[in-house]
Each structure stands twice: as structure tokens, then as C-alpha cells.
Amino acid sequence: MSATPPPGEGGAVADKAAALERQMEELGLSAEERVFLRALHQSERQINDAFDEARQPGDLQQQVSRVYRQMYRPD
């Protein structure tokens, strides 16, 4: 699984990363806290990507994807 954004989305990803960095700086987070939040954010993106790719036929996969989207993705 790749962390590289699809073509055309690189700017949006960079903007979000820059906004996250500014927010962490404004909050006065330590270096360790920043490293943790960056890793958490990357893991969350990877989980989202994995569920997006898991749109293969099968009732169980579809149910898990639906529940995950309801719980973790904003409307």
C-alpha cells in the first residue's frame, strides 16, 4: 500500500499537512507529541485507504466498510 496521493491530490495533502503542522505549533506540542500525532495521522490515512480498496464483492467486507465509514468519517 502506498502513501503517495493520487495525481491531482498532492496539493490538497500538502495543504492538510501544513495546516496540521501549524496547529501543532500553535498548541505548543513537544517534539515527541508531534511525532506521535504525525504517525497517528499517517496510520489513519492508511486505514482509510485500505477500506477504500476493500470494495470487493462480499457481504462481510461491505458491512465492515459501511460501519467503519459511519464511525470514523465525517459527513
N, C-alpha and C positions, 0 to 999 in steps of 0.2 A: 504494500500500500504506500502510496506516495503522498508527501506533504506538499507537493507542488500544486499551486492552484491552477485550474483550467485556464486556457487562454482568455484574456479579457477580464479576468477576475483578480489579477496580480495587484492592480492599483487599489482595489477595494480591500484586499487582505492587508496590504501595506498600510493603508489608512487606519484600519482597525488596530493593527499592531502599534502604530504610532500613538493612537488615542489611548490604548491600554498602558503604554509606557508613560504618557503624560499623567494619566490618572494615578498610577502607582507612585510617580514622583510627587504629585500634589498631596498624596496621603502620607508621604514620608516613610514609605516602607523600606525595610532593611534590604540589603543585597540578597540575603537568604530568602526572605519573603518574596522578593521579585522572581528569583529563580524558581521557587515553588509554584508561583502563580503562572509563570510562563509555561512550565511543564504541564500544569493542570489544564491550561487553555489549549495547549497542543494536543493533549490526550482527549479532551472534549471534541476537538475538531476531528481527530482520528476516529472516535466512536461515531460521530455524525456521518463521516464518510463511509464507514463500514456498514451502517444501517442503510444509507442511501444505495450502496452497491448490493445489498442483500434483497433486492426486489426480484428474486427468483420465485418461480411458482412454488406453492406450498402453503397450506393454511397456517402452520405454526410460525413461519418466518413473517408472514403478513401480519399476524396478530402481534408478534413481538415488535415489529416496526411501528405499528399503529399505536401501541401502548407507549413505546419509547417517545414517539413524537408528541403524544398528548402530555407526557410528563415533563419533557425537557426542552421542547422547542416553543418559543414564544409565538403567539398568534399573529 
